[in-house]
Amino acid sequence: MKRQEKTKAGKPYKPSKRDEAPHKTINWKSPTYWPMIEMAVQKQIGKPNLSKLVDQLRQQDQRFNYLSHRRIGEWRDKSVKDQIVWSEETIAAVKKEFLPGGHQTRYNVFVSIFK
């Protein structure tokens, strides 16, 4: 937005350190990343190896450098040992990310927010 304002005013834009820094917090369960993770899991044959899975994802996209095998281990169902199966909480979180919405920030004028 700052860049657009500067270009409209005809001034050069110099990004700050914060603007140039890469993002480190990534929502892995978003529709952008989750299908890639799911495809990589389906390609694995035999006993699941989370480290190899993360390496495979890192070869696809450099943003997966911030994903660790421990994080994927937290998403797994611990009762299934011979394959990667997602836990119910993980599946619910993924489905939630696909749906629009979130916290309601706009209210009707007739609704009291101070209840």
N, CA, C and O atoms as a Tinker XYZ file with bonds, in Angstrom:
   460  protein
     1  N      0.829000   -1.176000    0.000000    73     2
     2  CA     0.000000    0.000000    0.000000    64     1     3
     3  C      0.879000    1.248000    0.000000    63     2     4     5
     4  O      0.588000    2.221000   -0.695000    81     3
     5  N      1.951000    1.212000    0.780000    73     3     6
     6  CA     2.866000    2.350000    0.796000    64     5     7
     7  C      3.475000    2.558000   -0.581000    63     6     8     9
     8  O      3.657000    3.688000   -1.033000    81     7
     9  N      3.790000    1.434000   -1.245000    73     7    10
    10  CA     4.380000    1.513000   -2.582000    64     9    11
    11  C      3.405000    2.177000   -3.557000    63    10    12    13
    12  O      3.809000    3.013000   -4.365000    81    11
    13  N      2.129000    1.808000   -3.484000    73    11    14
    14  CA     1.134000    2.396000   -4.376000    64    13    15
    15  C      0.972000    3.888000   -4.122000    63    14    16    17
    16  O      0.848000    4.670000   -5.064000    81    15
    17  N      0.972000    4.285000   -2.852000    73    15    18
    18  CA     0.831000    5.703000   -2.530000    64    17    19
    19  C      2.011000    6.505000   -3.053000    63    18    20    21
    20  O      1.836000    7.604000   -3.579000    81    19
    21  N      3.212000    5.958000   -2.907000    73    19    22
    22  CA     4.403000    6.671000   -3.387000    64    21    23
    23  C      4.413000    6.781000   -4.913000    63    22    24    25
    24  O      4.761000    7.827000   -5.462000    81    23
    25  N      4.026000    5.691000   -5.598000    73    23    26
    26  CA     4.047000    5.742000   -7.061000    64    25    27
    27  C      2.975000    6.683000   -7.593000    63    26    28    29
    28  O      3.186000    7.324000   -8.622000    81    27
    29  N      1.844000    6.784000   -6.928000    73    27    30
    30  CA     0.816000    7.739000   -7.346000    64    29    31
    31  C      1.284000    9.172000   -7.156000    63    30    32    33
    32  O      0.944000   10.054000   -7.944000    81    31
    33  N      2.063000    9.401000   -6.110000    73    31    34
    34  CA     2.581000   10.744000   -5.843000    64    33    35
    35  C      3.800000   11.062000   -6.704000    63    34    36    37
    36  O      4.258000   12.204000   -6.731000    81    35
    37  N      4.324000   10.064000   -7.402000    73    35    38
    38  CA     5.489000   10.297000   -8.255000    64    37    39
    39  C      6.802000   10.300000   -7.494000    63    38    40    41
    40  O      7.801000   10.824000   -7.988000    81    39
    41  N      6.817000    9.726000   -6.306000    73    39    42
    42  CA     8.030000    9.680000   -5.491000    64    41    43
    43  C      8.606000    8.264000   -5.515000    63    42    44    45
    44  O      7.859000    7.298000   -5.675000    81    43
    45  N      9.912000    8.132000   -5.360000    73    43    46
    46  CA    10.495000    6.775000   -5.317000    64    45    47
    47  C     10.153000    6.093000   -3.997000    63    46    48    49
    48  O     10.082000    6.734000   -2.948000    81    47
    49  N      9.946000    4.793000   -4.070000    73    47    50
    50  CA     9.600000    4.003000   -2.886000    64    49    51
    51  C     10.832000    3.264000   -2.401000    63    50    52    53
    52  O     11.471000    2.542000   -3.166000    81    51
    53  N     11.168000    3.443000   -1.124000    73    51    54
    54  CA    12.269000    2.724000   -0.506000    64    53    55
    55  C     11.679000    1.834000    0.588000    63    54    56    57
    56  O     11.208000    2.339000    1.607000    81    55
    57  N     11.701000    0.502000    0.384000    73    55    58
    58  CA    11.098000   -0.389000    1.384000    64    57    59
    59  C     11.884000   -0.399000    2.688000    63    58    60    61
    60  O     13.108000   -0.264000    2.697000    81    59
    61  N     11.158000   -0.562000    3.785000    73    59    62
    62  CA    11.800000   -0.634000    5.091000    64    61    63
    63  C     12.346000   -2.045000    5.311000    63    62    64    65
    64  O     12.103000   -2.944000    4.506000    81    63
    65  N     13.080000   -2.232000    6.401000    73    63    66
    66  CA    13.612000   -3.555000    6.731000    64    65    67
    67  C     12.483000   -4.555000    6.964000    63    66    68    69
    68  O     12.589000   -5.728000    6.607000    81    67
    69  N     11.431000   -4.081000    7.554000    73    67    70
    70  CA    10.286000   -4.950000    7.832000    64    69    71
    71  C      9.615000   -5.400000    6.541000    63    70    72    73
    72  O      9.180000   -6.546000    6.433000    81    71
    73  N      9.529000   -4.501000    5.559000    73    71    74
    74  CA     8.908000   -4.856000    4.286000    64    73    75
    75  C      9.749000   -5.855000    3.500000    63    74    76    77
    76  O      9.206000   -6.677000    2.762000    81    75
    77  N     11.062000   -5.790000    3.651000    73    75    78
    78  CA    11.948000   -6.674000    2.904000    64    77    79
    79  C     12.130000   -8.035000    3.558000    63    78    80    81
    80  O     12.522000   -8.993000    2.892000    81    79
    81  N     11.854000   -8.131000    4.840000    73    79    82
    82  CA    12.065000   -9.395000    5.561000    64    81    83
    83  C     11.046000  -10.435000    5.109000    63    82    84    85
    84  O      9.872000  -10.110000    4.927000    81    83
    85  N     11.483000  -11.685000    4.925000    73    83    86
    86  CA    10.533000  -12.730000    4.536000    64    85    87
    87  C      9.629000  -13.103000    5.711000    63    86    88    89
    88  O     10.016000  -13.000000    6.875000    81    87
    89  N      8.430000  -13.534000    5.375000    73    87    90
    90  CA     7.480000  -13.951000    6.408000    64    89    91
    91  C      7.902000  -15.302000    6.966000    63    90    92    93
    92  O      8.285000  -16.200000    6.217000    81    91
    93  N      7.829000  -15.441000    8.281000    73    91    94
    94  CA     8.211000  -16.695000    8.922000    64    93    95
    95  C      7.010000  -17.445000    9.472000    63    94    96    97
    96  O      7.094000  -18.644000    9.739000    81    95
    97  N      5.910000  -16.760000    9.640000    73    95    98
    98  CA     4.709000  -17.441000   10.103000    64    97    99
    99  C      3.834000  -17.717000    8.893000    63    98   100   101
   100  O      3.350000  -16.794000    8.236000    81    99
   101  N      3.639000  -18.976000    8.610000    73    99   102
   102  CA     2.895000  -19.388000    7.430000    64   101   103
   103  C      1.767000  -20.301000    7.874000    63   102   104   105
   104  O      1.958000  -21.181000    8.713000    81   103
   105  N      0.597000  -20.085000    7.308000    73   103   106
   106  CA    -0.543000  -20.942000    7.598000    64   105   107
   107  C     -0.459000  -22.151000    6.669000    63   106   108   109
   108  O     -0.859000  -22.069000    5.508000    81   107
   109  N      0.054000  -23.264000    7.170000    73   107   110
   110  CA     0.256000  -24.458000    6.350000    64   109   111
   111  C     -1.054000  -25.115000    5.965000    63   110   112   113
   112  O     -1.098000  -25.886000    5.006000    81   111
   113  N     -2.114000  -24.829000    6.687000    73   111   114
   114  CA    -3.390000  -25.465000    6.409000    64   113   115
   115  C     -4.238000  -24.643000    5.436000    63   114   116   117
   116  O     -5.424000  -24.920000    5.258000    81   115
   117  N     -3.642000  -23.651000    4.820000    73   115   118
   118  CA    -4.360000  -22.833000    3.849000    64   117   119
   119  C     -4.515000  -23.590000    2.534000    63   118   120   121
   120  O     -3.794000  -24.558000    2.293000    81   119
   121  N     -5.439000  -23.167000    1.687000    73   119   122
   122  CA    -5.634000  -23.837000    0.396000    64   121   123
   123  C     -4.413000  -23.755000   -0.525000    63   122   124   125
   124  O     -4.350000  -24.473000   -1.522000    81   123
   125  N     -3.470000  -22.913000   -0.216000    73   123   126
   126  CA    -2.265000  -22.805000   -1.030000    64   125   127
   127  C     -1.296000  -23.942000   -0.747000    63   126   128   129
   128  O     -0.742000  -24.523000   -1.680000    81   127
   129  N     -1.082000  -24.273000    0.520000    73   127   130
   130  CA    -0.055000  -25.234000    0.900000    64   129   131
   131  C     -0.582000  -26.635000    1.186000    63   130   132   133
   132  O      0.110000  -27.617000    0.915000    81   131
   133  N     -1.789000  -26.747000    1.726000    73   131   134
   134  CA    -2.266000  -28.050000    2.160000    64   133   135
   135  C     -2.357000  -29.062000    1.021000    63   134   136   137
   136  O     -1.981000  -30.214000    1.235000    81   135
   137  N     -2.832000  -28.710000   -0.179000    73   135   138
   138  CA    -2.846000  -29.712000   -1.257000    64   137   139
   139  C     -1.455000  -30.224000   -1.623000    63   138   140   141
   140  O     -1.305000  -31.395000   -1.973000    81   139
   141  N     -0.445000  -29.373000   -1.548000    73   139   142
   142  CA     0.923000  -29.826000   -1.828000    64   141   143
   143  C      1.389000  -30.812000   -0.767000    63   142   144   145
   144  O      2.036000  -31.810000   -1.086000    81   143
   145  N      1.064000  -30.536000    0.494000    73   143   146
   146  CA     1.432000  -31.445000    1.586000    64   145   147
   147  C      0.712000  -32.780000    1.414000    63   146   148   149
   148  O      1.307000  -33.844000    1.582000    81   147
   149  N     -0.565000  -32.713000    1.080000    73   147   150
   150  CA    -1.366000  -33.930000    0.911000    64   149   151
   151  C     -0.832000  -34.783000   -0.247000    63   150   152   153
   152  O     -0.765000  -36.006000   -0.122000    81   151
   153  N     -0.453000  -34.165000   -1.363000    73   151   154
   154  CA     0.088000  -34.922000   -2.494000    64   153   155
   155  C      1.419000  -35.569000   -2.144000    63   154   156   157
   156  O      1.685000  -36.702000   -2.545000    81   155
   157  N      2.260000  -34.854000   -1.393000    73   155   158
   158  CA     3.548000  -35.418000   -0.988000    64   157   159
   159  C      3.355000  -36.607000   -0.051000    63   158   160   161
   160  O      4.119000  -37.570000   -0.108000    81   159
   161  N      2.352000  -36.547000    0.801000    73   159   162
   162  CA     2.060000  -37.665000    1.708000    64   161   163
   163  C      1.589000  -38.876000    0.916000    63   162   164   165
   164  O      1.983000  -40.002000    1.220000    81   163
   165  N      0.759000  -38.663000   -0.090000    73   163   166
   166  CA     0.236000  -39.771000   -0.889000    64   165   167
   167  C      1.326000  -40.426000   -1.734000    63   166   168   169
   168  O      1.206000  -41.599000   -2.085000    81   167
   169  N      2.375000  -39.697000   -2.064000    73   167   170
   170  CA     3.472000  -40.245000   -2.862000    64   169   171
   171  C      4.390000  -41.148000   -2.044000    63   170   172   173
   172  O      5.129000  -41.952000   -2.613000    81   171
   173  N      4.355000  -41.027000   -0.722000    73   171   174
   174  CA     5.232000  -41.841000    0.116000    64   173   175
   175  C      4.777000  -43.297000    0.108000    63   174   176   177
   176  O      3.590000  -43.604000    0.212000    81   175
   177  N      5.765000  -44.180000   -0.020000    73   175   178
   178  CA     5.499000  -45.618000   -0.049000    64   177   179
   179  C      6.212000  -46.249000    1.137000    63   178   180   181
   180  O      7.340000  -45.878000    1.460000    81   179
   181  N      5.559000  -47.194000    1.779000    73   179   182
   182  CA     6.173000  -47.888000    2.905000    64   181   183
   183  C      5.968000  -47.143000    4.209000    63   182   184   185
   184  O      5.006000  -46.394000    4.378000    81   183
   185  N      6.898000  -47.368000    5.126000    73   183   186
   186  CA     6.820000  -46.745000    6.442000    64   185   187
   187  C      6.991000  -45.229000    6.300000    63   186   188   189
   188  O      7.888000  -44.773000    5.591000    81   187
   189  N      6.145000  -44.453000    6.965000    73   187   190
   190  CA     6.234000  -43.002000    6.811000    64   189   191
   191  C      7.515000  -42.436000    7.406000    63   190   192   193
   192  O      7.926000  -42.805000    8.506000    81   191
   193  N      8.130000  -41.540000    6.663000    73   191   194
   194  CA     9.337000  -40.864000    7.108000    64   193   195
   195  C      9.085000  -39.366000    6.968000    63   194   196   197
   196  O      9.066000  -38.833000    5.859000    81   195
   197  N      8.893000  -38.698000    8.095000    73   195   198
   198  CA     8.524000  -37.289000    8.076000    64   197   199
   199  C      9.666000  -36.400000    7.590000    63   198   200   201
   200  O      9.421000  -35.379000    6.948000    81   199
   201  N     10.902000  -36.773000    7.885000    73   199   202
   202  CA    12.049000  -35.979000    7.435000    64   201   203
   203  C     12.154000  -35.997000    5.914000    63   202   204   205
   204  O     12.418000  -34.967000    5.294000    81   203
   205  N     11.946000  -37.172000    5.313000    73   203   206
   206  CA    11.981000  -37.253000    3.847000    64   205   207
   207  C     10.811000  -36.502000    3.232000    63   206   208   209
   208  O     10.938000  -35.911000    2.159000    81   207
   209  N      9.687000  -36.525000    3.904000    73   207   210
   210  CA     8.527000  -35.790000    3.429000    64   209   211
   211  C      8.814000  -34.291000    3.392000    63   210   212   213
   212  O      8.492000  -33.620000    2.412000    81   211
   213  N      9.415000  -33.772000    4.449000    73   211   214
   214  CA     9.750000  -32.351000    4.499000    64   213   215
   215  C     10.801000  -32.017000    3.442000    63   214   216   217
   216  O     10.719000  -30.965000    2.808000    81   215
   217  N     11.779000  -32.886000    3.245000    73   215   218
   218  CA    12.787000  -32.654000    2.197000    64   217   219
   219  C     12.147000  -32.598000    0.817000    63   218   220   221
   220  O     12.516000  -31.765000   -0.011000    81   219
   221  N     11.200000  -33.475000    0.573000    73   219   222
   222  CA    10.501000  -33.481000   -0.705000    64   221   223
   223  C      9.719000  -32.184000   -0.899000    63   222   224   225
   224  O      9.705000  -31.629000   -1.998000    81   223
   225  N      9.072000  -31.702000    0.153000    73   223   226
   226  CA     8.324000  -30.447000    0.069000    64   225   227
   227  C      9.260000  -29.259000   -0.144000    63   226   228   229
   228  O      8.921000  -28.324000   -0.869000    81   227
   229  N     10.423000  -29.291000    0.478000    73   227   230
   230  CA    11.392000  -28.210000    0.307000    64   229   231
   231  C     11.925000  -28.141000   -1.112000    63   230   232   233
   232  O     12.281000  -27.064000   -1.589000    81   231
   233  N     11.983000  -29.274000   -1.789000    73   231   234
   234  CA    12.406000  -29.274000   -3.187000    64   233   235
   235  C     11.339000  -28.632000   -4.076000    63   234   236   237
   236  O     11.665000  -28.033000   -5.100000    81   235
   237  N     10.079000  -28.754000   -3.691000    73   235   238
   238  CA     8.985000  -28.162000   -4.469000    64   237   239
   239  C      8.927000  -26.653000   -4.308000    63   238   240   241
   240  O      8.762000  -25.926000   -5.287000    81   239
   241  N      9.063000  -26.179000   -3.069000    73   239   242
   242  CA     8.905000  -24.755000   -2.792000    64   241   243
   243  C      9.813000  -24.379000   -1.632000    63   242   244   245
   244  O      9.867000  -25.087000   -0.627000    81   243
   245  N     10.524000  -23.268000   -1.769000    73   243   246
   246  CA    11.486000  -22.874000   -0.733000    64   245   247
   247  C     10.811000  -22.390000    0.544000    63   246   248   249
   248  O     11.456000  -22.338000    1.591000    81   247
   249  N      9.544000  -22.039000    0.485000    73   247   250
   250  CA     8.848000  -21.611000    1.701000    64   249   251
   251  C      8.668000  -22.753000    2.689000    63   250   252   253
   252  O      8.425000  -22.516000    3.873000    81   251
   253  N      8.784000  -23.991000    2.216000    73   251   254
   254  CA     8.682000  -25.134000    3.120000    64   253   255
   255  C      9.934000  -25.288000    3.985000    63   254   256   257
   256  O      9.999000  -26.203000    4.805000    81   255
   257  N     10.919000  -24.418000    3.820000    73   255   258
   258  CA    12.088000  -24.431000    4.700000    64   257   259
   259  C     11.685000  -24.118000    6.141000    63   258   260   261
   260  O     12.397000  -24.484000    7.077000    81   259
   261  N     10.560000  -23.449000    6.321000    73   259   262
   262  CA    10.084000  -23.104000    7.655000    64   261   263
   263  C      9.227000  -24.202000    8.273000    63   262   264   265
   264  O      8.833000  -24.094000    9.435000    81   263
   265  N      8.934000  -25.256000    7.514000    73   263   266
   266  CA     8.145000  -26.371000    8.026000    64   265   267
   267  C      9.078000  -27.444000    8.575000    63   266   268   269
   268  O     10.061000  -27.807000    7.930000    81   267
   269  N      8.774000  -27.941000    9.746000    73   267   270
   270  CA     9.615000  -28.984000   10.348000    64   269   271
   271  C      8.856000  -30.307000   10.392000    63   270   272   273
   272  O      7.628000  -30.341000   10.316000    81   271
   273  N      9.609000  -31.385000   10.516000    73   271   274
   274  CA     8.986000  -32.702000   10.615000    64   273   275
   275  C      8.204000  -32.847000   11.923000    63   274   276   277
   276  O      7.274000  -33.649000   12.005000    81   275
   277  N      8.572000  -32.085000   12.925000    73   275   278
   278  CA     7.843000  -32.130000   14.198000    64   277   279
   279  C      6.434000  -31.569000   14.050000    63   278   280   281
   280  O      5.483000  -32.073000   14.646000    81   279
   281  N      6.318000  -30.515000   13.242000    73   279   282
   282  CA     5.004000  -29.918000   13.020000    64   281   283
   283  C      4.077000  -30.932000   12.333000    63   282   284   285
   284  O      2.915000  -31.072000   12.715000    81   283
   285  N      4.593000  -31.630000   11.328000    73   283   286
   286  CA     3.787000  -32.643000   10.645000    64   285   287
   287  C      3.444000  -33.769000   11.616000    63   286   288   289
   288  O      2.346000  -34.323000   11.557000    81   287
   289  N      4.369000  -34.109000   12.506000    73   287   290
   290  CA     4.112000  -35.123000   13.522000    64   289   291
   291  C      2.979000  -34.736000   14.454000    63   290   292   293
   292  O      2.252000  -35.605000   14.935000    81   291
   293  N      2.817000  -33.441000   14.718000    73   291   294
   294  CA     1.714000  -32.977000   15.559000    64   293   295
   295  C      0.372000  -33.130000   14.861000    63   294   296   297
   296  O     -0.656000  -33.295000   15.518000    81   295
   297  N      0.376000  -33.075000   13.534000    73   295   298
   298  CA    -0.875000  -33.177000   12.771000    64   297   299
   299  C     -1.336000  -34.615000   12.601000    63   298   300   301
   300  O     -2.506000  -34.857000   12.304000    81   299
   301  N     -0.441000  -35.567000   12.783000    73   299   302
   302  CA    -0.757000  -36.983000   12.538000    64   301   303
   303  C     -1.641000  -37.573000   13.620000    63   302   304   305
   304  O     -1.709000  -37.093000   14.751000    81   303
   305  N     -2.323000  -38.649000   13.209000    73   303   306
   306  CA    -3.053000  -39.476000   14.164000    64   305   307
   307  C     -2.051000  -40.481000   14.720000    63   306   308   309
   308  O     -1.530000  -41.313000   13.978000    81   307
   309  N     -1.783000  -40.410000   16.002000    73   307   310
   310  CA    -0.728000  -41.222000   16.625000    64   309   311
   311  C     -1.074000  -42.714000   16.694000    63   310   312   313
   312  O     -0.186000  -43.553000   16.849000    81   311
   313  N     -2.357000  -43.040000   16.579000    73   311   314
   314  CA    -2.734000  -44.448000   16.681000    64   313   315
   315  C     -2.392000  -45.242000   15.422000    63   314   316   317
   316  O     -2.276000  -46.466000   15.491000    81   315
   317  N     -2.227000  -44.587000   14.279000    73   315   318
   318  CA    -1.893000  -45.268000   13.022000    64   317   319
   319  C     -0.385000  -45.161000   12.826000    63   318   320   321
   320  O      0.153000  -44.062000   12.698000    81   319
   321  N      0.293000  -46.305000   12.802000    73   319   322
   322  CA     1.757000  -46.310000   12.750000    64   321   323
   323  C      2.326000  -46.506000   11.348000    63   322   324   325
   324  O      3.402000  -45.991000   11.046000    81   323
   325  N      1.615000  -47.251000   10.474000    73   323   326
   326  CA     2.210000  -47.654000    9.201000    64   325   327
   327  C      1.941000  -46.692000    8.046000    63   326   328   329
   328  O      2.433000  -46.915000    6.939000    81   327
   329  N      1.173000  -45.630000    8.277000    73   327   330
   330  CA     0.946000  -44.626000    7.243000    64   329   331
   331  C      0.603000  -43.296000    7.900000    63   330   332   333
   332  O      0.319000  -43.237000    9.096000    81   331
   333  N      0.632000  -42.235000    7.107000    73   331   334
   334  CA     0.306000  -40.915000    7.643000    64   333   335
   335  C     -1.187000  -40.686000    7.487000    63   334   336   337
   336  O     -1.713000  -40.615000    6.376000    81   335
   337  N     -1.854000  -40.573000    8.619000    73   335   338
   338  CA    -3.279000  -40.268000    8.669000    64   337   339
   339  C     -3.432000  -39.044000    9.551000    63   338   340   341
   340  O     -2.874000  -38.990000   10.647000    81   339
   341  N     -4.184000  -38.064000    9.080000    73   339   342
   342  CA    -4.340000  -36.822000    9.835000    64   341   343
   343  C     -5.330000  -37.007000   10.973000    63   342   344   345
   344  O     -6.290000  -37.770000   10.862000    81   343
   345  N     -5.085000  -36.302000   12.064000    73   343   346
   346  CA    -5.996000  -36.364000   13.211000    64   345   347
   347  C     -7.272000  -35.583000   12.897000    63   346   348   349
   348  O     -7.324000  -34.809000   11.941000    81   347
   349  N     -8.282000  -35.799000   13.708000    73   347   350
   350  CA    -9.570000  -35.123000   13.507000    64   349   351
   351  C     -9.435000  -33.610000   13.667000    63   350   352   353
   352  O    -10.079000  -32.851000   12.942000    81   351
   353  N     -8.602000  -33.167000   14.614000    73   351   354
   354  CA    -8.400000  -31.734000   14.811000    64   353   355
   355  C     -7.766000  -31.094000   13.589000    63   354   356   357
   356  O     -8.130000  -29.983000   13.201000    81   355
   357  N     -6.819000  -31.796000   12.984000    73   355   358
   358  CA    -6.147000  -31.278000   11.796000    64   357   359
   359  C     -7.118000  -31.163000   10.635000    63   358   360   361
   360  O     -7.140000  -30.150000    9.935000    81   359
   361  N     -7.917000  -32.193000   10.429000    73   359   362
   362  CA    -8.886000  -32.170000    9.331000    64   361   363
   363  C     -9.907000  -31.060000    9.548000    63   362   364   365
   364  O    -10.300000  -30.389000    8.593000    81   363
   365  N    -10.342000  -30.858000   10.790000    73   363   366
   366  CA   -11.301000  -29.787000   11.086000    64   365   367
   367  C    -10.675000  -28.421000   10.824000    63   366   368   369
   368  O    -11.336000  -27.526000   10.299000    81   367
   369  N     -9.404000  -28.257000   11.187000    73   367   370
   370  CA    -8.735000  -26.975000   10.955000    64   369   371
   371  C     -8.555000  -26.700000    9.467000    63   370   372   373
   372  O     -8.681000  -25.557000    9.027000    81   371
   373  N     -8.261000  -27.740000    8.691000    73   371   374
   374  CA    -8.103000  -27.572000    7.243000    64   373   375
   375  C     -9.435000  -27.194000    6.616000    63   374   376   377
   376  O     -9.485000  -26.300000    5.771000    81   375
   377  N    -10.503000  -27.851000    7.010000    73   375   378
   378  CA   -11.819000  -27.523000    6.472000    64   377   379
   379  C    -12.235000  -26.112000    6.857000    63   378   380   381
   380  O    -12.875000  -25.418000    6.068000    81   379
   381  N    -11.883000  -25.690000    8.042000    73   379   382
   382  CA   -12.214000  -24.340000    8.493000    64   381   383
   383  C    -11.496000  -23.298000    7.654000    63   382   384   385
   384  O    -12.073000  -22.257000    7.343000    81   383
   385  N    -10.250000  -23.557000    7.281000    73   383   386
   386  CA    -9.485000  -22.598000    6.487000    64   385   387
   387  C    -10.045000  -22.449000    5.084000    63   386   388   389
   388  O     -9.841000  -21.415000    4.447000    81   387
   389  N    -10.745000  -23.460000    4.589000    73   387   390
   390  CA   -11.335000  -23.368000    3.266000    64   389   391
   391  C    -12.622000  -22.549000    3.273000    63   390   392   393
   392  O    -13.070000  -22.087000    2.223000    81   391
   393  N    -13.216000  -22.370000    4.446000    73   391   394
   394  CA   -14.467000  -21.640000    4.526000    64   393   395
   395  C    -14.202000  -20.161000    4.785000    63   394   396   397
   396  O    -13.279000  -19.816000    5.523000    81   395
   397  N    -15.010000  -19.278000    4.177000    73   395   398
   398  CA   -14.839000  -17.853000    4.474000    64   397   399
   399  C    -15.366000  -17.552000    5.865000    63   398   400   401
   400  O    -16.145000  -18.319000    6.432000    81   399
   401  N    -14.939000  -16.448000    6.393000    73   399   402
   402  CA   -15.450000  -16.033000    7.698000    64   401   403
   403  C    -14.333000  -15.829000    8.685000    63   402   404   405
   404  O    -13.174000  -15.653000    8.308000    81   403
   405  N    -14.680000  -15.854000    9.918000    73   403   406
   406  CA   -13.716000  -15.607000   10.977000    64   405   407
   407  C    -14.398000  -14.810000   12.056000    63   406   408   409
   408  O    -15.587000  -14.995000   12.319000    81   407
   409  N    -13.660000  -13.935000   12.677000    73   407   410
   410  CA   -14.236000  -13.093000   13.717000    64   409   411
   411  C    -15.059000  -11.990000   13.075000    63   410   412   413
   412  O    -14.642000  -11.362000   12.101000    81   411
   413  N    -16.232000  -11.770000   13.639000    73   411   414
   414  CA   -17.099000  -10.725000   13.110000    64   413   415
   415  C    -16.601000   -9.382000   13.602000    63   414   416   417
   416  O    -16.489000   -9.166000   14.809000    81   415
   417  N    -16.301000   -8.482000   12.689000    73   415   418
   418  CA   -15.787000   -7.167000   13.065000    64   417   419
   419  C    -16.779000   -6.061000   12.768000    63   418   420   421
   420  O    -16.637000   -4.948000   13.274000    81   419
   421  N    -17.786000   -6.353000   11.952000    73   419   422
   422  CA   -18.798000   -5.341000   11.638000    64   421   423
   423  C    -20.116000   -5.764000   12.259000    63   422   424   425
   424  O    -20.512000   -6.927000   12.197000    81   423
   425  N    -20.780000   -4.795000   12.857000    73   423   426
   426  CA   -22.031000   -5.076000   13.529000    64   425   427
   427  C    -23.116000   -4.152000   12.994000    63   426   428   429
   428  O    -22.844000   -3.051000   12.516000    81   427
   429  N    -24.352000   -4.632000   13.087000    73   427   430
   430  CA   -25.490000   -3.836000   12.738000    64   429   431
   431  C    -25.615000   -2.706000   13.751000    63   430   432   433
   432  O    -25.225000   -2.859000   14.909000    81   431
   433  N    -26.154000   -1.586000   13.322000    73   431   434
   434  CA   -26.290000   -0.436000   14.208000    64   433   435
   435  C    -27.227000   -0.738000   15.374000    63   434   436   437
   436  O    -27.111000   -0.113000   16.428000    81   435
   437  N    -28.155000   -1.686000   15.208000    73   435   438
   438  CA   -29.124000   -1.991000   16.251000    64   437   439
   439  C    -28.652000   -3.096000   17.199000    63   438   440   441
   440  O    -29.376000   -3.458000   18.126000    81   439
   441  N    -27.478000   -3.624000   16.985000    73   439   442
   442  CA   -26.952000   -4.690000   17.829000    64   441   443
   443  C    -26.033000   -4.075000   18.880000    63   442   444   445
   444  O    -25.143000   -3.288000   18.555000    81   443
   445  N    -26.252000   -4.434000   20.123000    73   443   446
   446  CA   -25.411000   -3.927000   21.201000    64   445   447
   447  C    -24.205000   -4.850000   21.357000    63   446   448   449
   448  O    -24.363000   -6.039000   21.636000    81   447
   449  N    -23.017000   -4.312000   21.178000    73   447   450
   450  CA   -21.812000   -5.122000   21.316000    64   449   451
   451  C    -21.316000   -5.125000   22.758000    63   450   452   453
   452  O    -20.318000   -5.775000   23.072000    81   451
   453  N    -22.003000   -4.406000   23.628000    73   451   454
   454  CA   -21.562000   -4.289000   25.008000    64   453   455
   455  C    -22.360000   -5.195000   25.940000    63   454   456   457
   456  O    -22.489000   -4.897000   27.127000    81   455
   457  N    -22.896000   -6.295000   25.418000    73   455   458
   458  CA   -23.687000   -7.204000   26.264000    64   457   459
   459  C    -22.807000   -7.937000   27.218000    63   458   460
   460  O    -23.292000   -8.746000   28.009000    81   459
